[in-house]
Amino acid sequence: MPSLTQNNTKTEEESKSRIMRTIQDEKQNAGFNPSRLAALFAPKESSRQTWIEVFIITLGTFGICTFFEPNNPLLIGMAFPWLWLAPTVLALRYGSLAALASATILLVIWFFLKLEGQIPDTFPGQYFLGGLTLTLIAGEFCDVWTGRFNRIRSVNAYLSERLDSLTHRHFLLKVSSELLEQDLLTKPMTLRDSLTQLRQLIVMPHASHDNSSGQATIPTDLKNASELMQILTQACQLESASLHAEINSQIQLTASSRVGGDFELVLDDPMVVYALTHNQLCHVQTDALFESQSRYLVVAPLIAANGCRLGIFVVERMPFIALNQDVLQFMHVTLNYYADALNTSSEVRGMLHHFQDCPYLFASELLHLDRIYRENGITSTLVALVFEKNDRQQDLFAEAMRVRRQLDVVWAIQRPDHFVLLTLMPLYNQRVVTGYLKRLEQHFRQHFGTQSLSEVGVFSHAVTVGISPAIELMQTLLVQCNVD
């Protein structure tokens, strides 16, 4: 125990002595700091103050030399030319121009001293030549390092600006990711996902191709109504809603599908009356219903492309944050797409009559997207790839068929001299087509060693669905692809 106590005492004394030495060193350095002295000789930027310092330092040094050597103020012929320290210091601080100015002042001083007769008339060439050479060397040294310093400062300024830009972009990316995460929580399903699920759920009646009556086939019940309700509930955060079919121009009070509590459909409700009268979606913020009292939040009829009404969708409760324009547009597009899928339209048969080889799904999907563009302004794109008819092009054609995306609908056309692949890209504009062609080109490069689509004879055409009637649009595109 005594040994431990002695060791602790020694350790404390050593710590105290180390602290005292540090404090004494700081006190000593407080009066004289070498870094402060070095800062006096460090290069400075030229300014108006520079030339003031040149005159003051040069004349001040001359005055000091005059005080110690009145008969030889320029210290000519002495063992060391102390007067030239002033131009040298100025050269180190401000460069060659300051050094030359200081040397010129000394030369003027010598000229006036010679006129007064205080110094011999013989010009001290070695004195001025050696001093001028020394100051110019120091000035050149300052100029070189000032240039390097300016370059380093420019690089640092650029890097600092880039860092600020990256920091700003990182912040925006963080905010964007948070908004996307919040949007994913409020809208866990996109419109493309809902259309994909609806297409998989609803089986198109191919037997309607042979319907020669020319009338649309109207369903008597809402097929897969529970699946549709599940999609809408997940995407729109519905708490209480119901879907009612319309049979023989009568809205059925018994719901085909519902979610939440069991509530009664009131046909004389102002919002229901407005929706059935105008055949359009309405909600609590509709201007025409502003003064009306309704028990519902949203009422939307199921209207097919030919104007046939198949039912009505009623929302009694949903979160306030979910009742926005995006959700209402999602609801409107999904319900109309569902109604078009159930109703076999005469327009689809007209499309199939003009293009006999066209798949039923392709024709119906094209008309659905044409309606979505006309009513909601959401664009879709139709892309055509033309392949020559040879073994290599046939492999490229088959590979392009294989790598299509899940939501895309394709129509493969074979002609005696070429192949045509029509790809319908729902809810994508023509800017996405560029990315699609780039990915396809990269895929061909990895698997077939090709450089570009045009190099191997593959040509593309793209049109926006809805800019003209669907049949006219298809005819124009097929003419561009040399399809009769």
TABEL-V371217 format. One record per helix or strand of 3 or more residues. SS is the DSSP state (hx for helix, st for strand). FROM is the first residue (numbers start at 1). TO is the last residue. If there is no record, write none. Layout:
# TABEL-V371217
ss: <SS,SS>
from: <FROM,FROM>
to: <TO,TO>
This chain:
# TABEL-V371217
ss: <hx,hx,hx,hx,hx,hx,hx,hx,hx,st,st,hx,hx,st,st,hx,hx,hx,hx,st,hx,st,st,hx,st,hx>
from: <2,34,48,84,96,125,191,206,225,238,257,270,287,298,309,320,325,346,360,380,391,409,418,430,459,470>
to: <31,41,68,94,116,186,201,210,236,247,259,278,289,303,318,322,342,354,376,388,402,414,425,448,465,480>
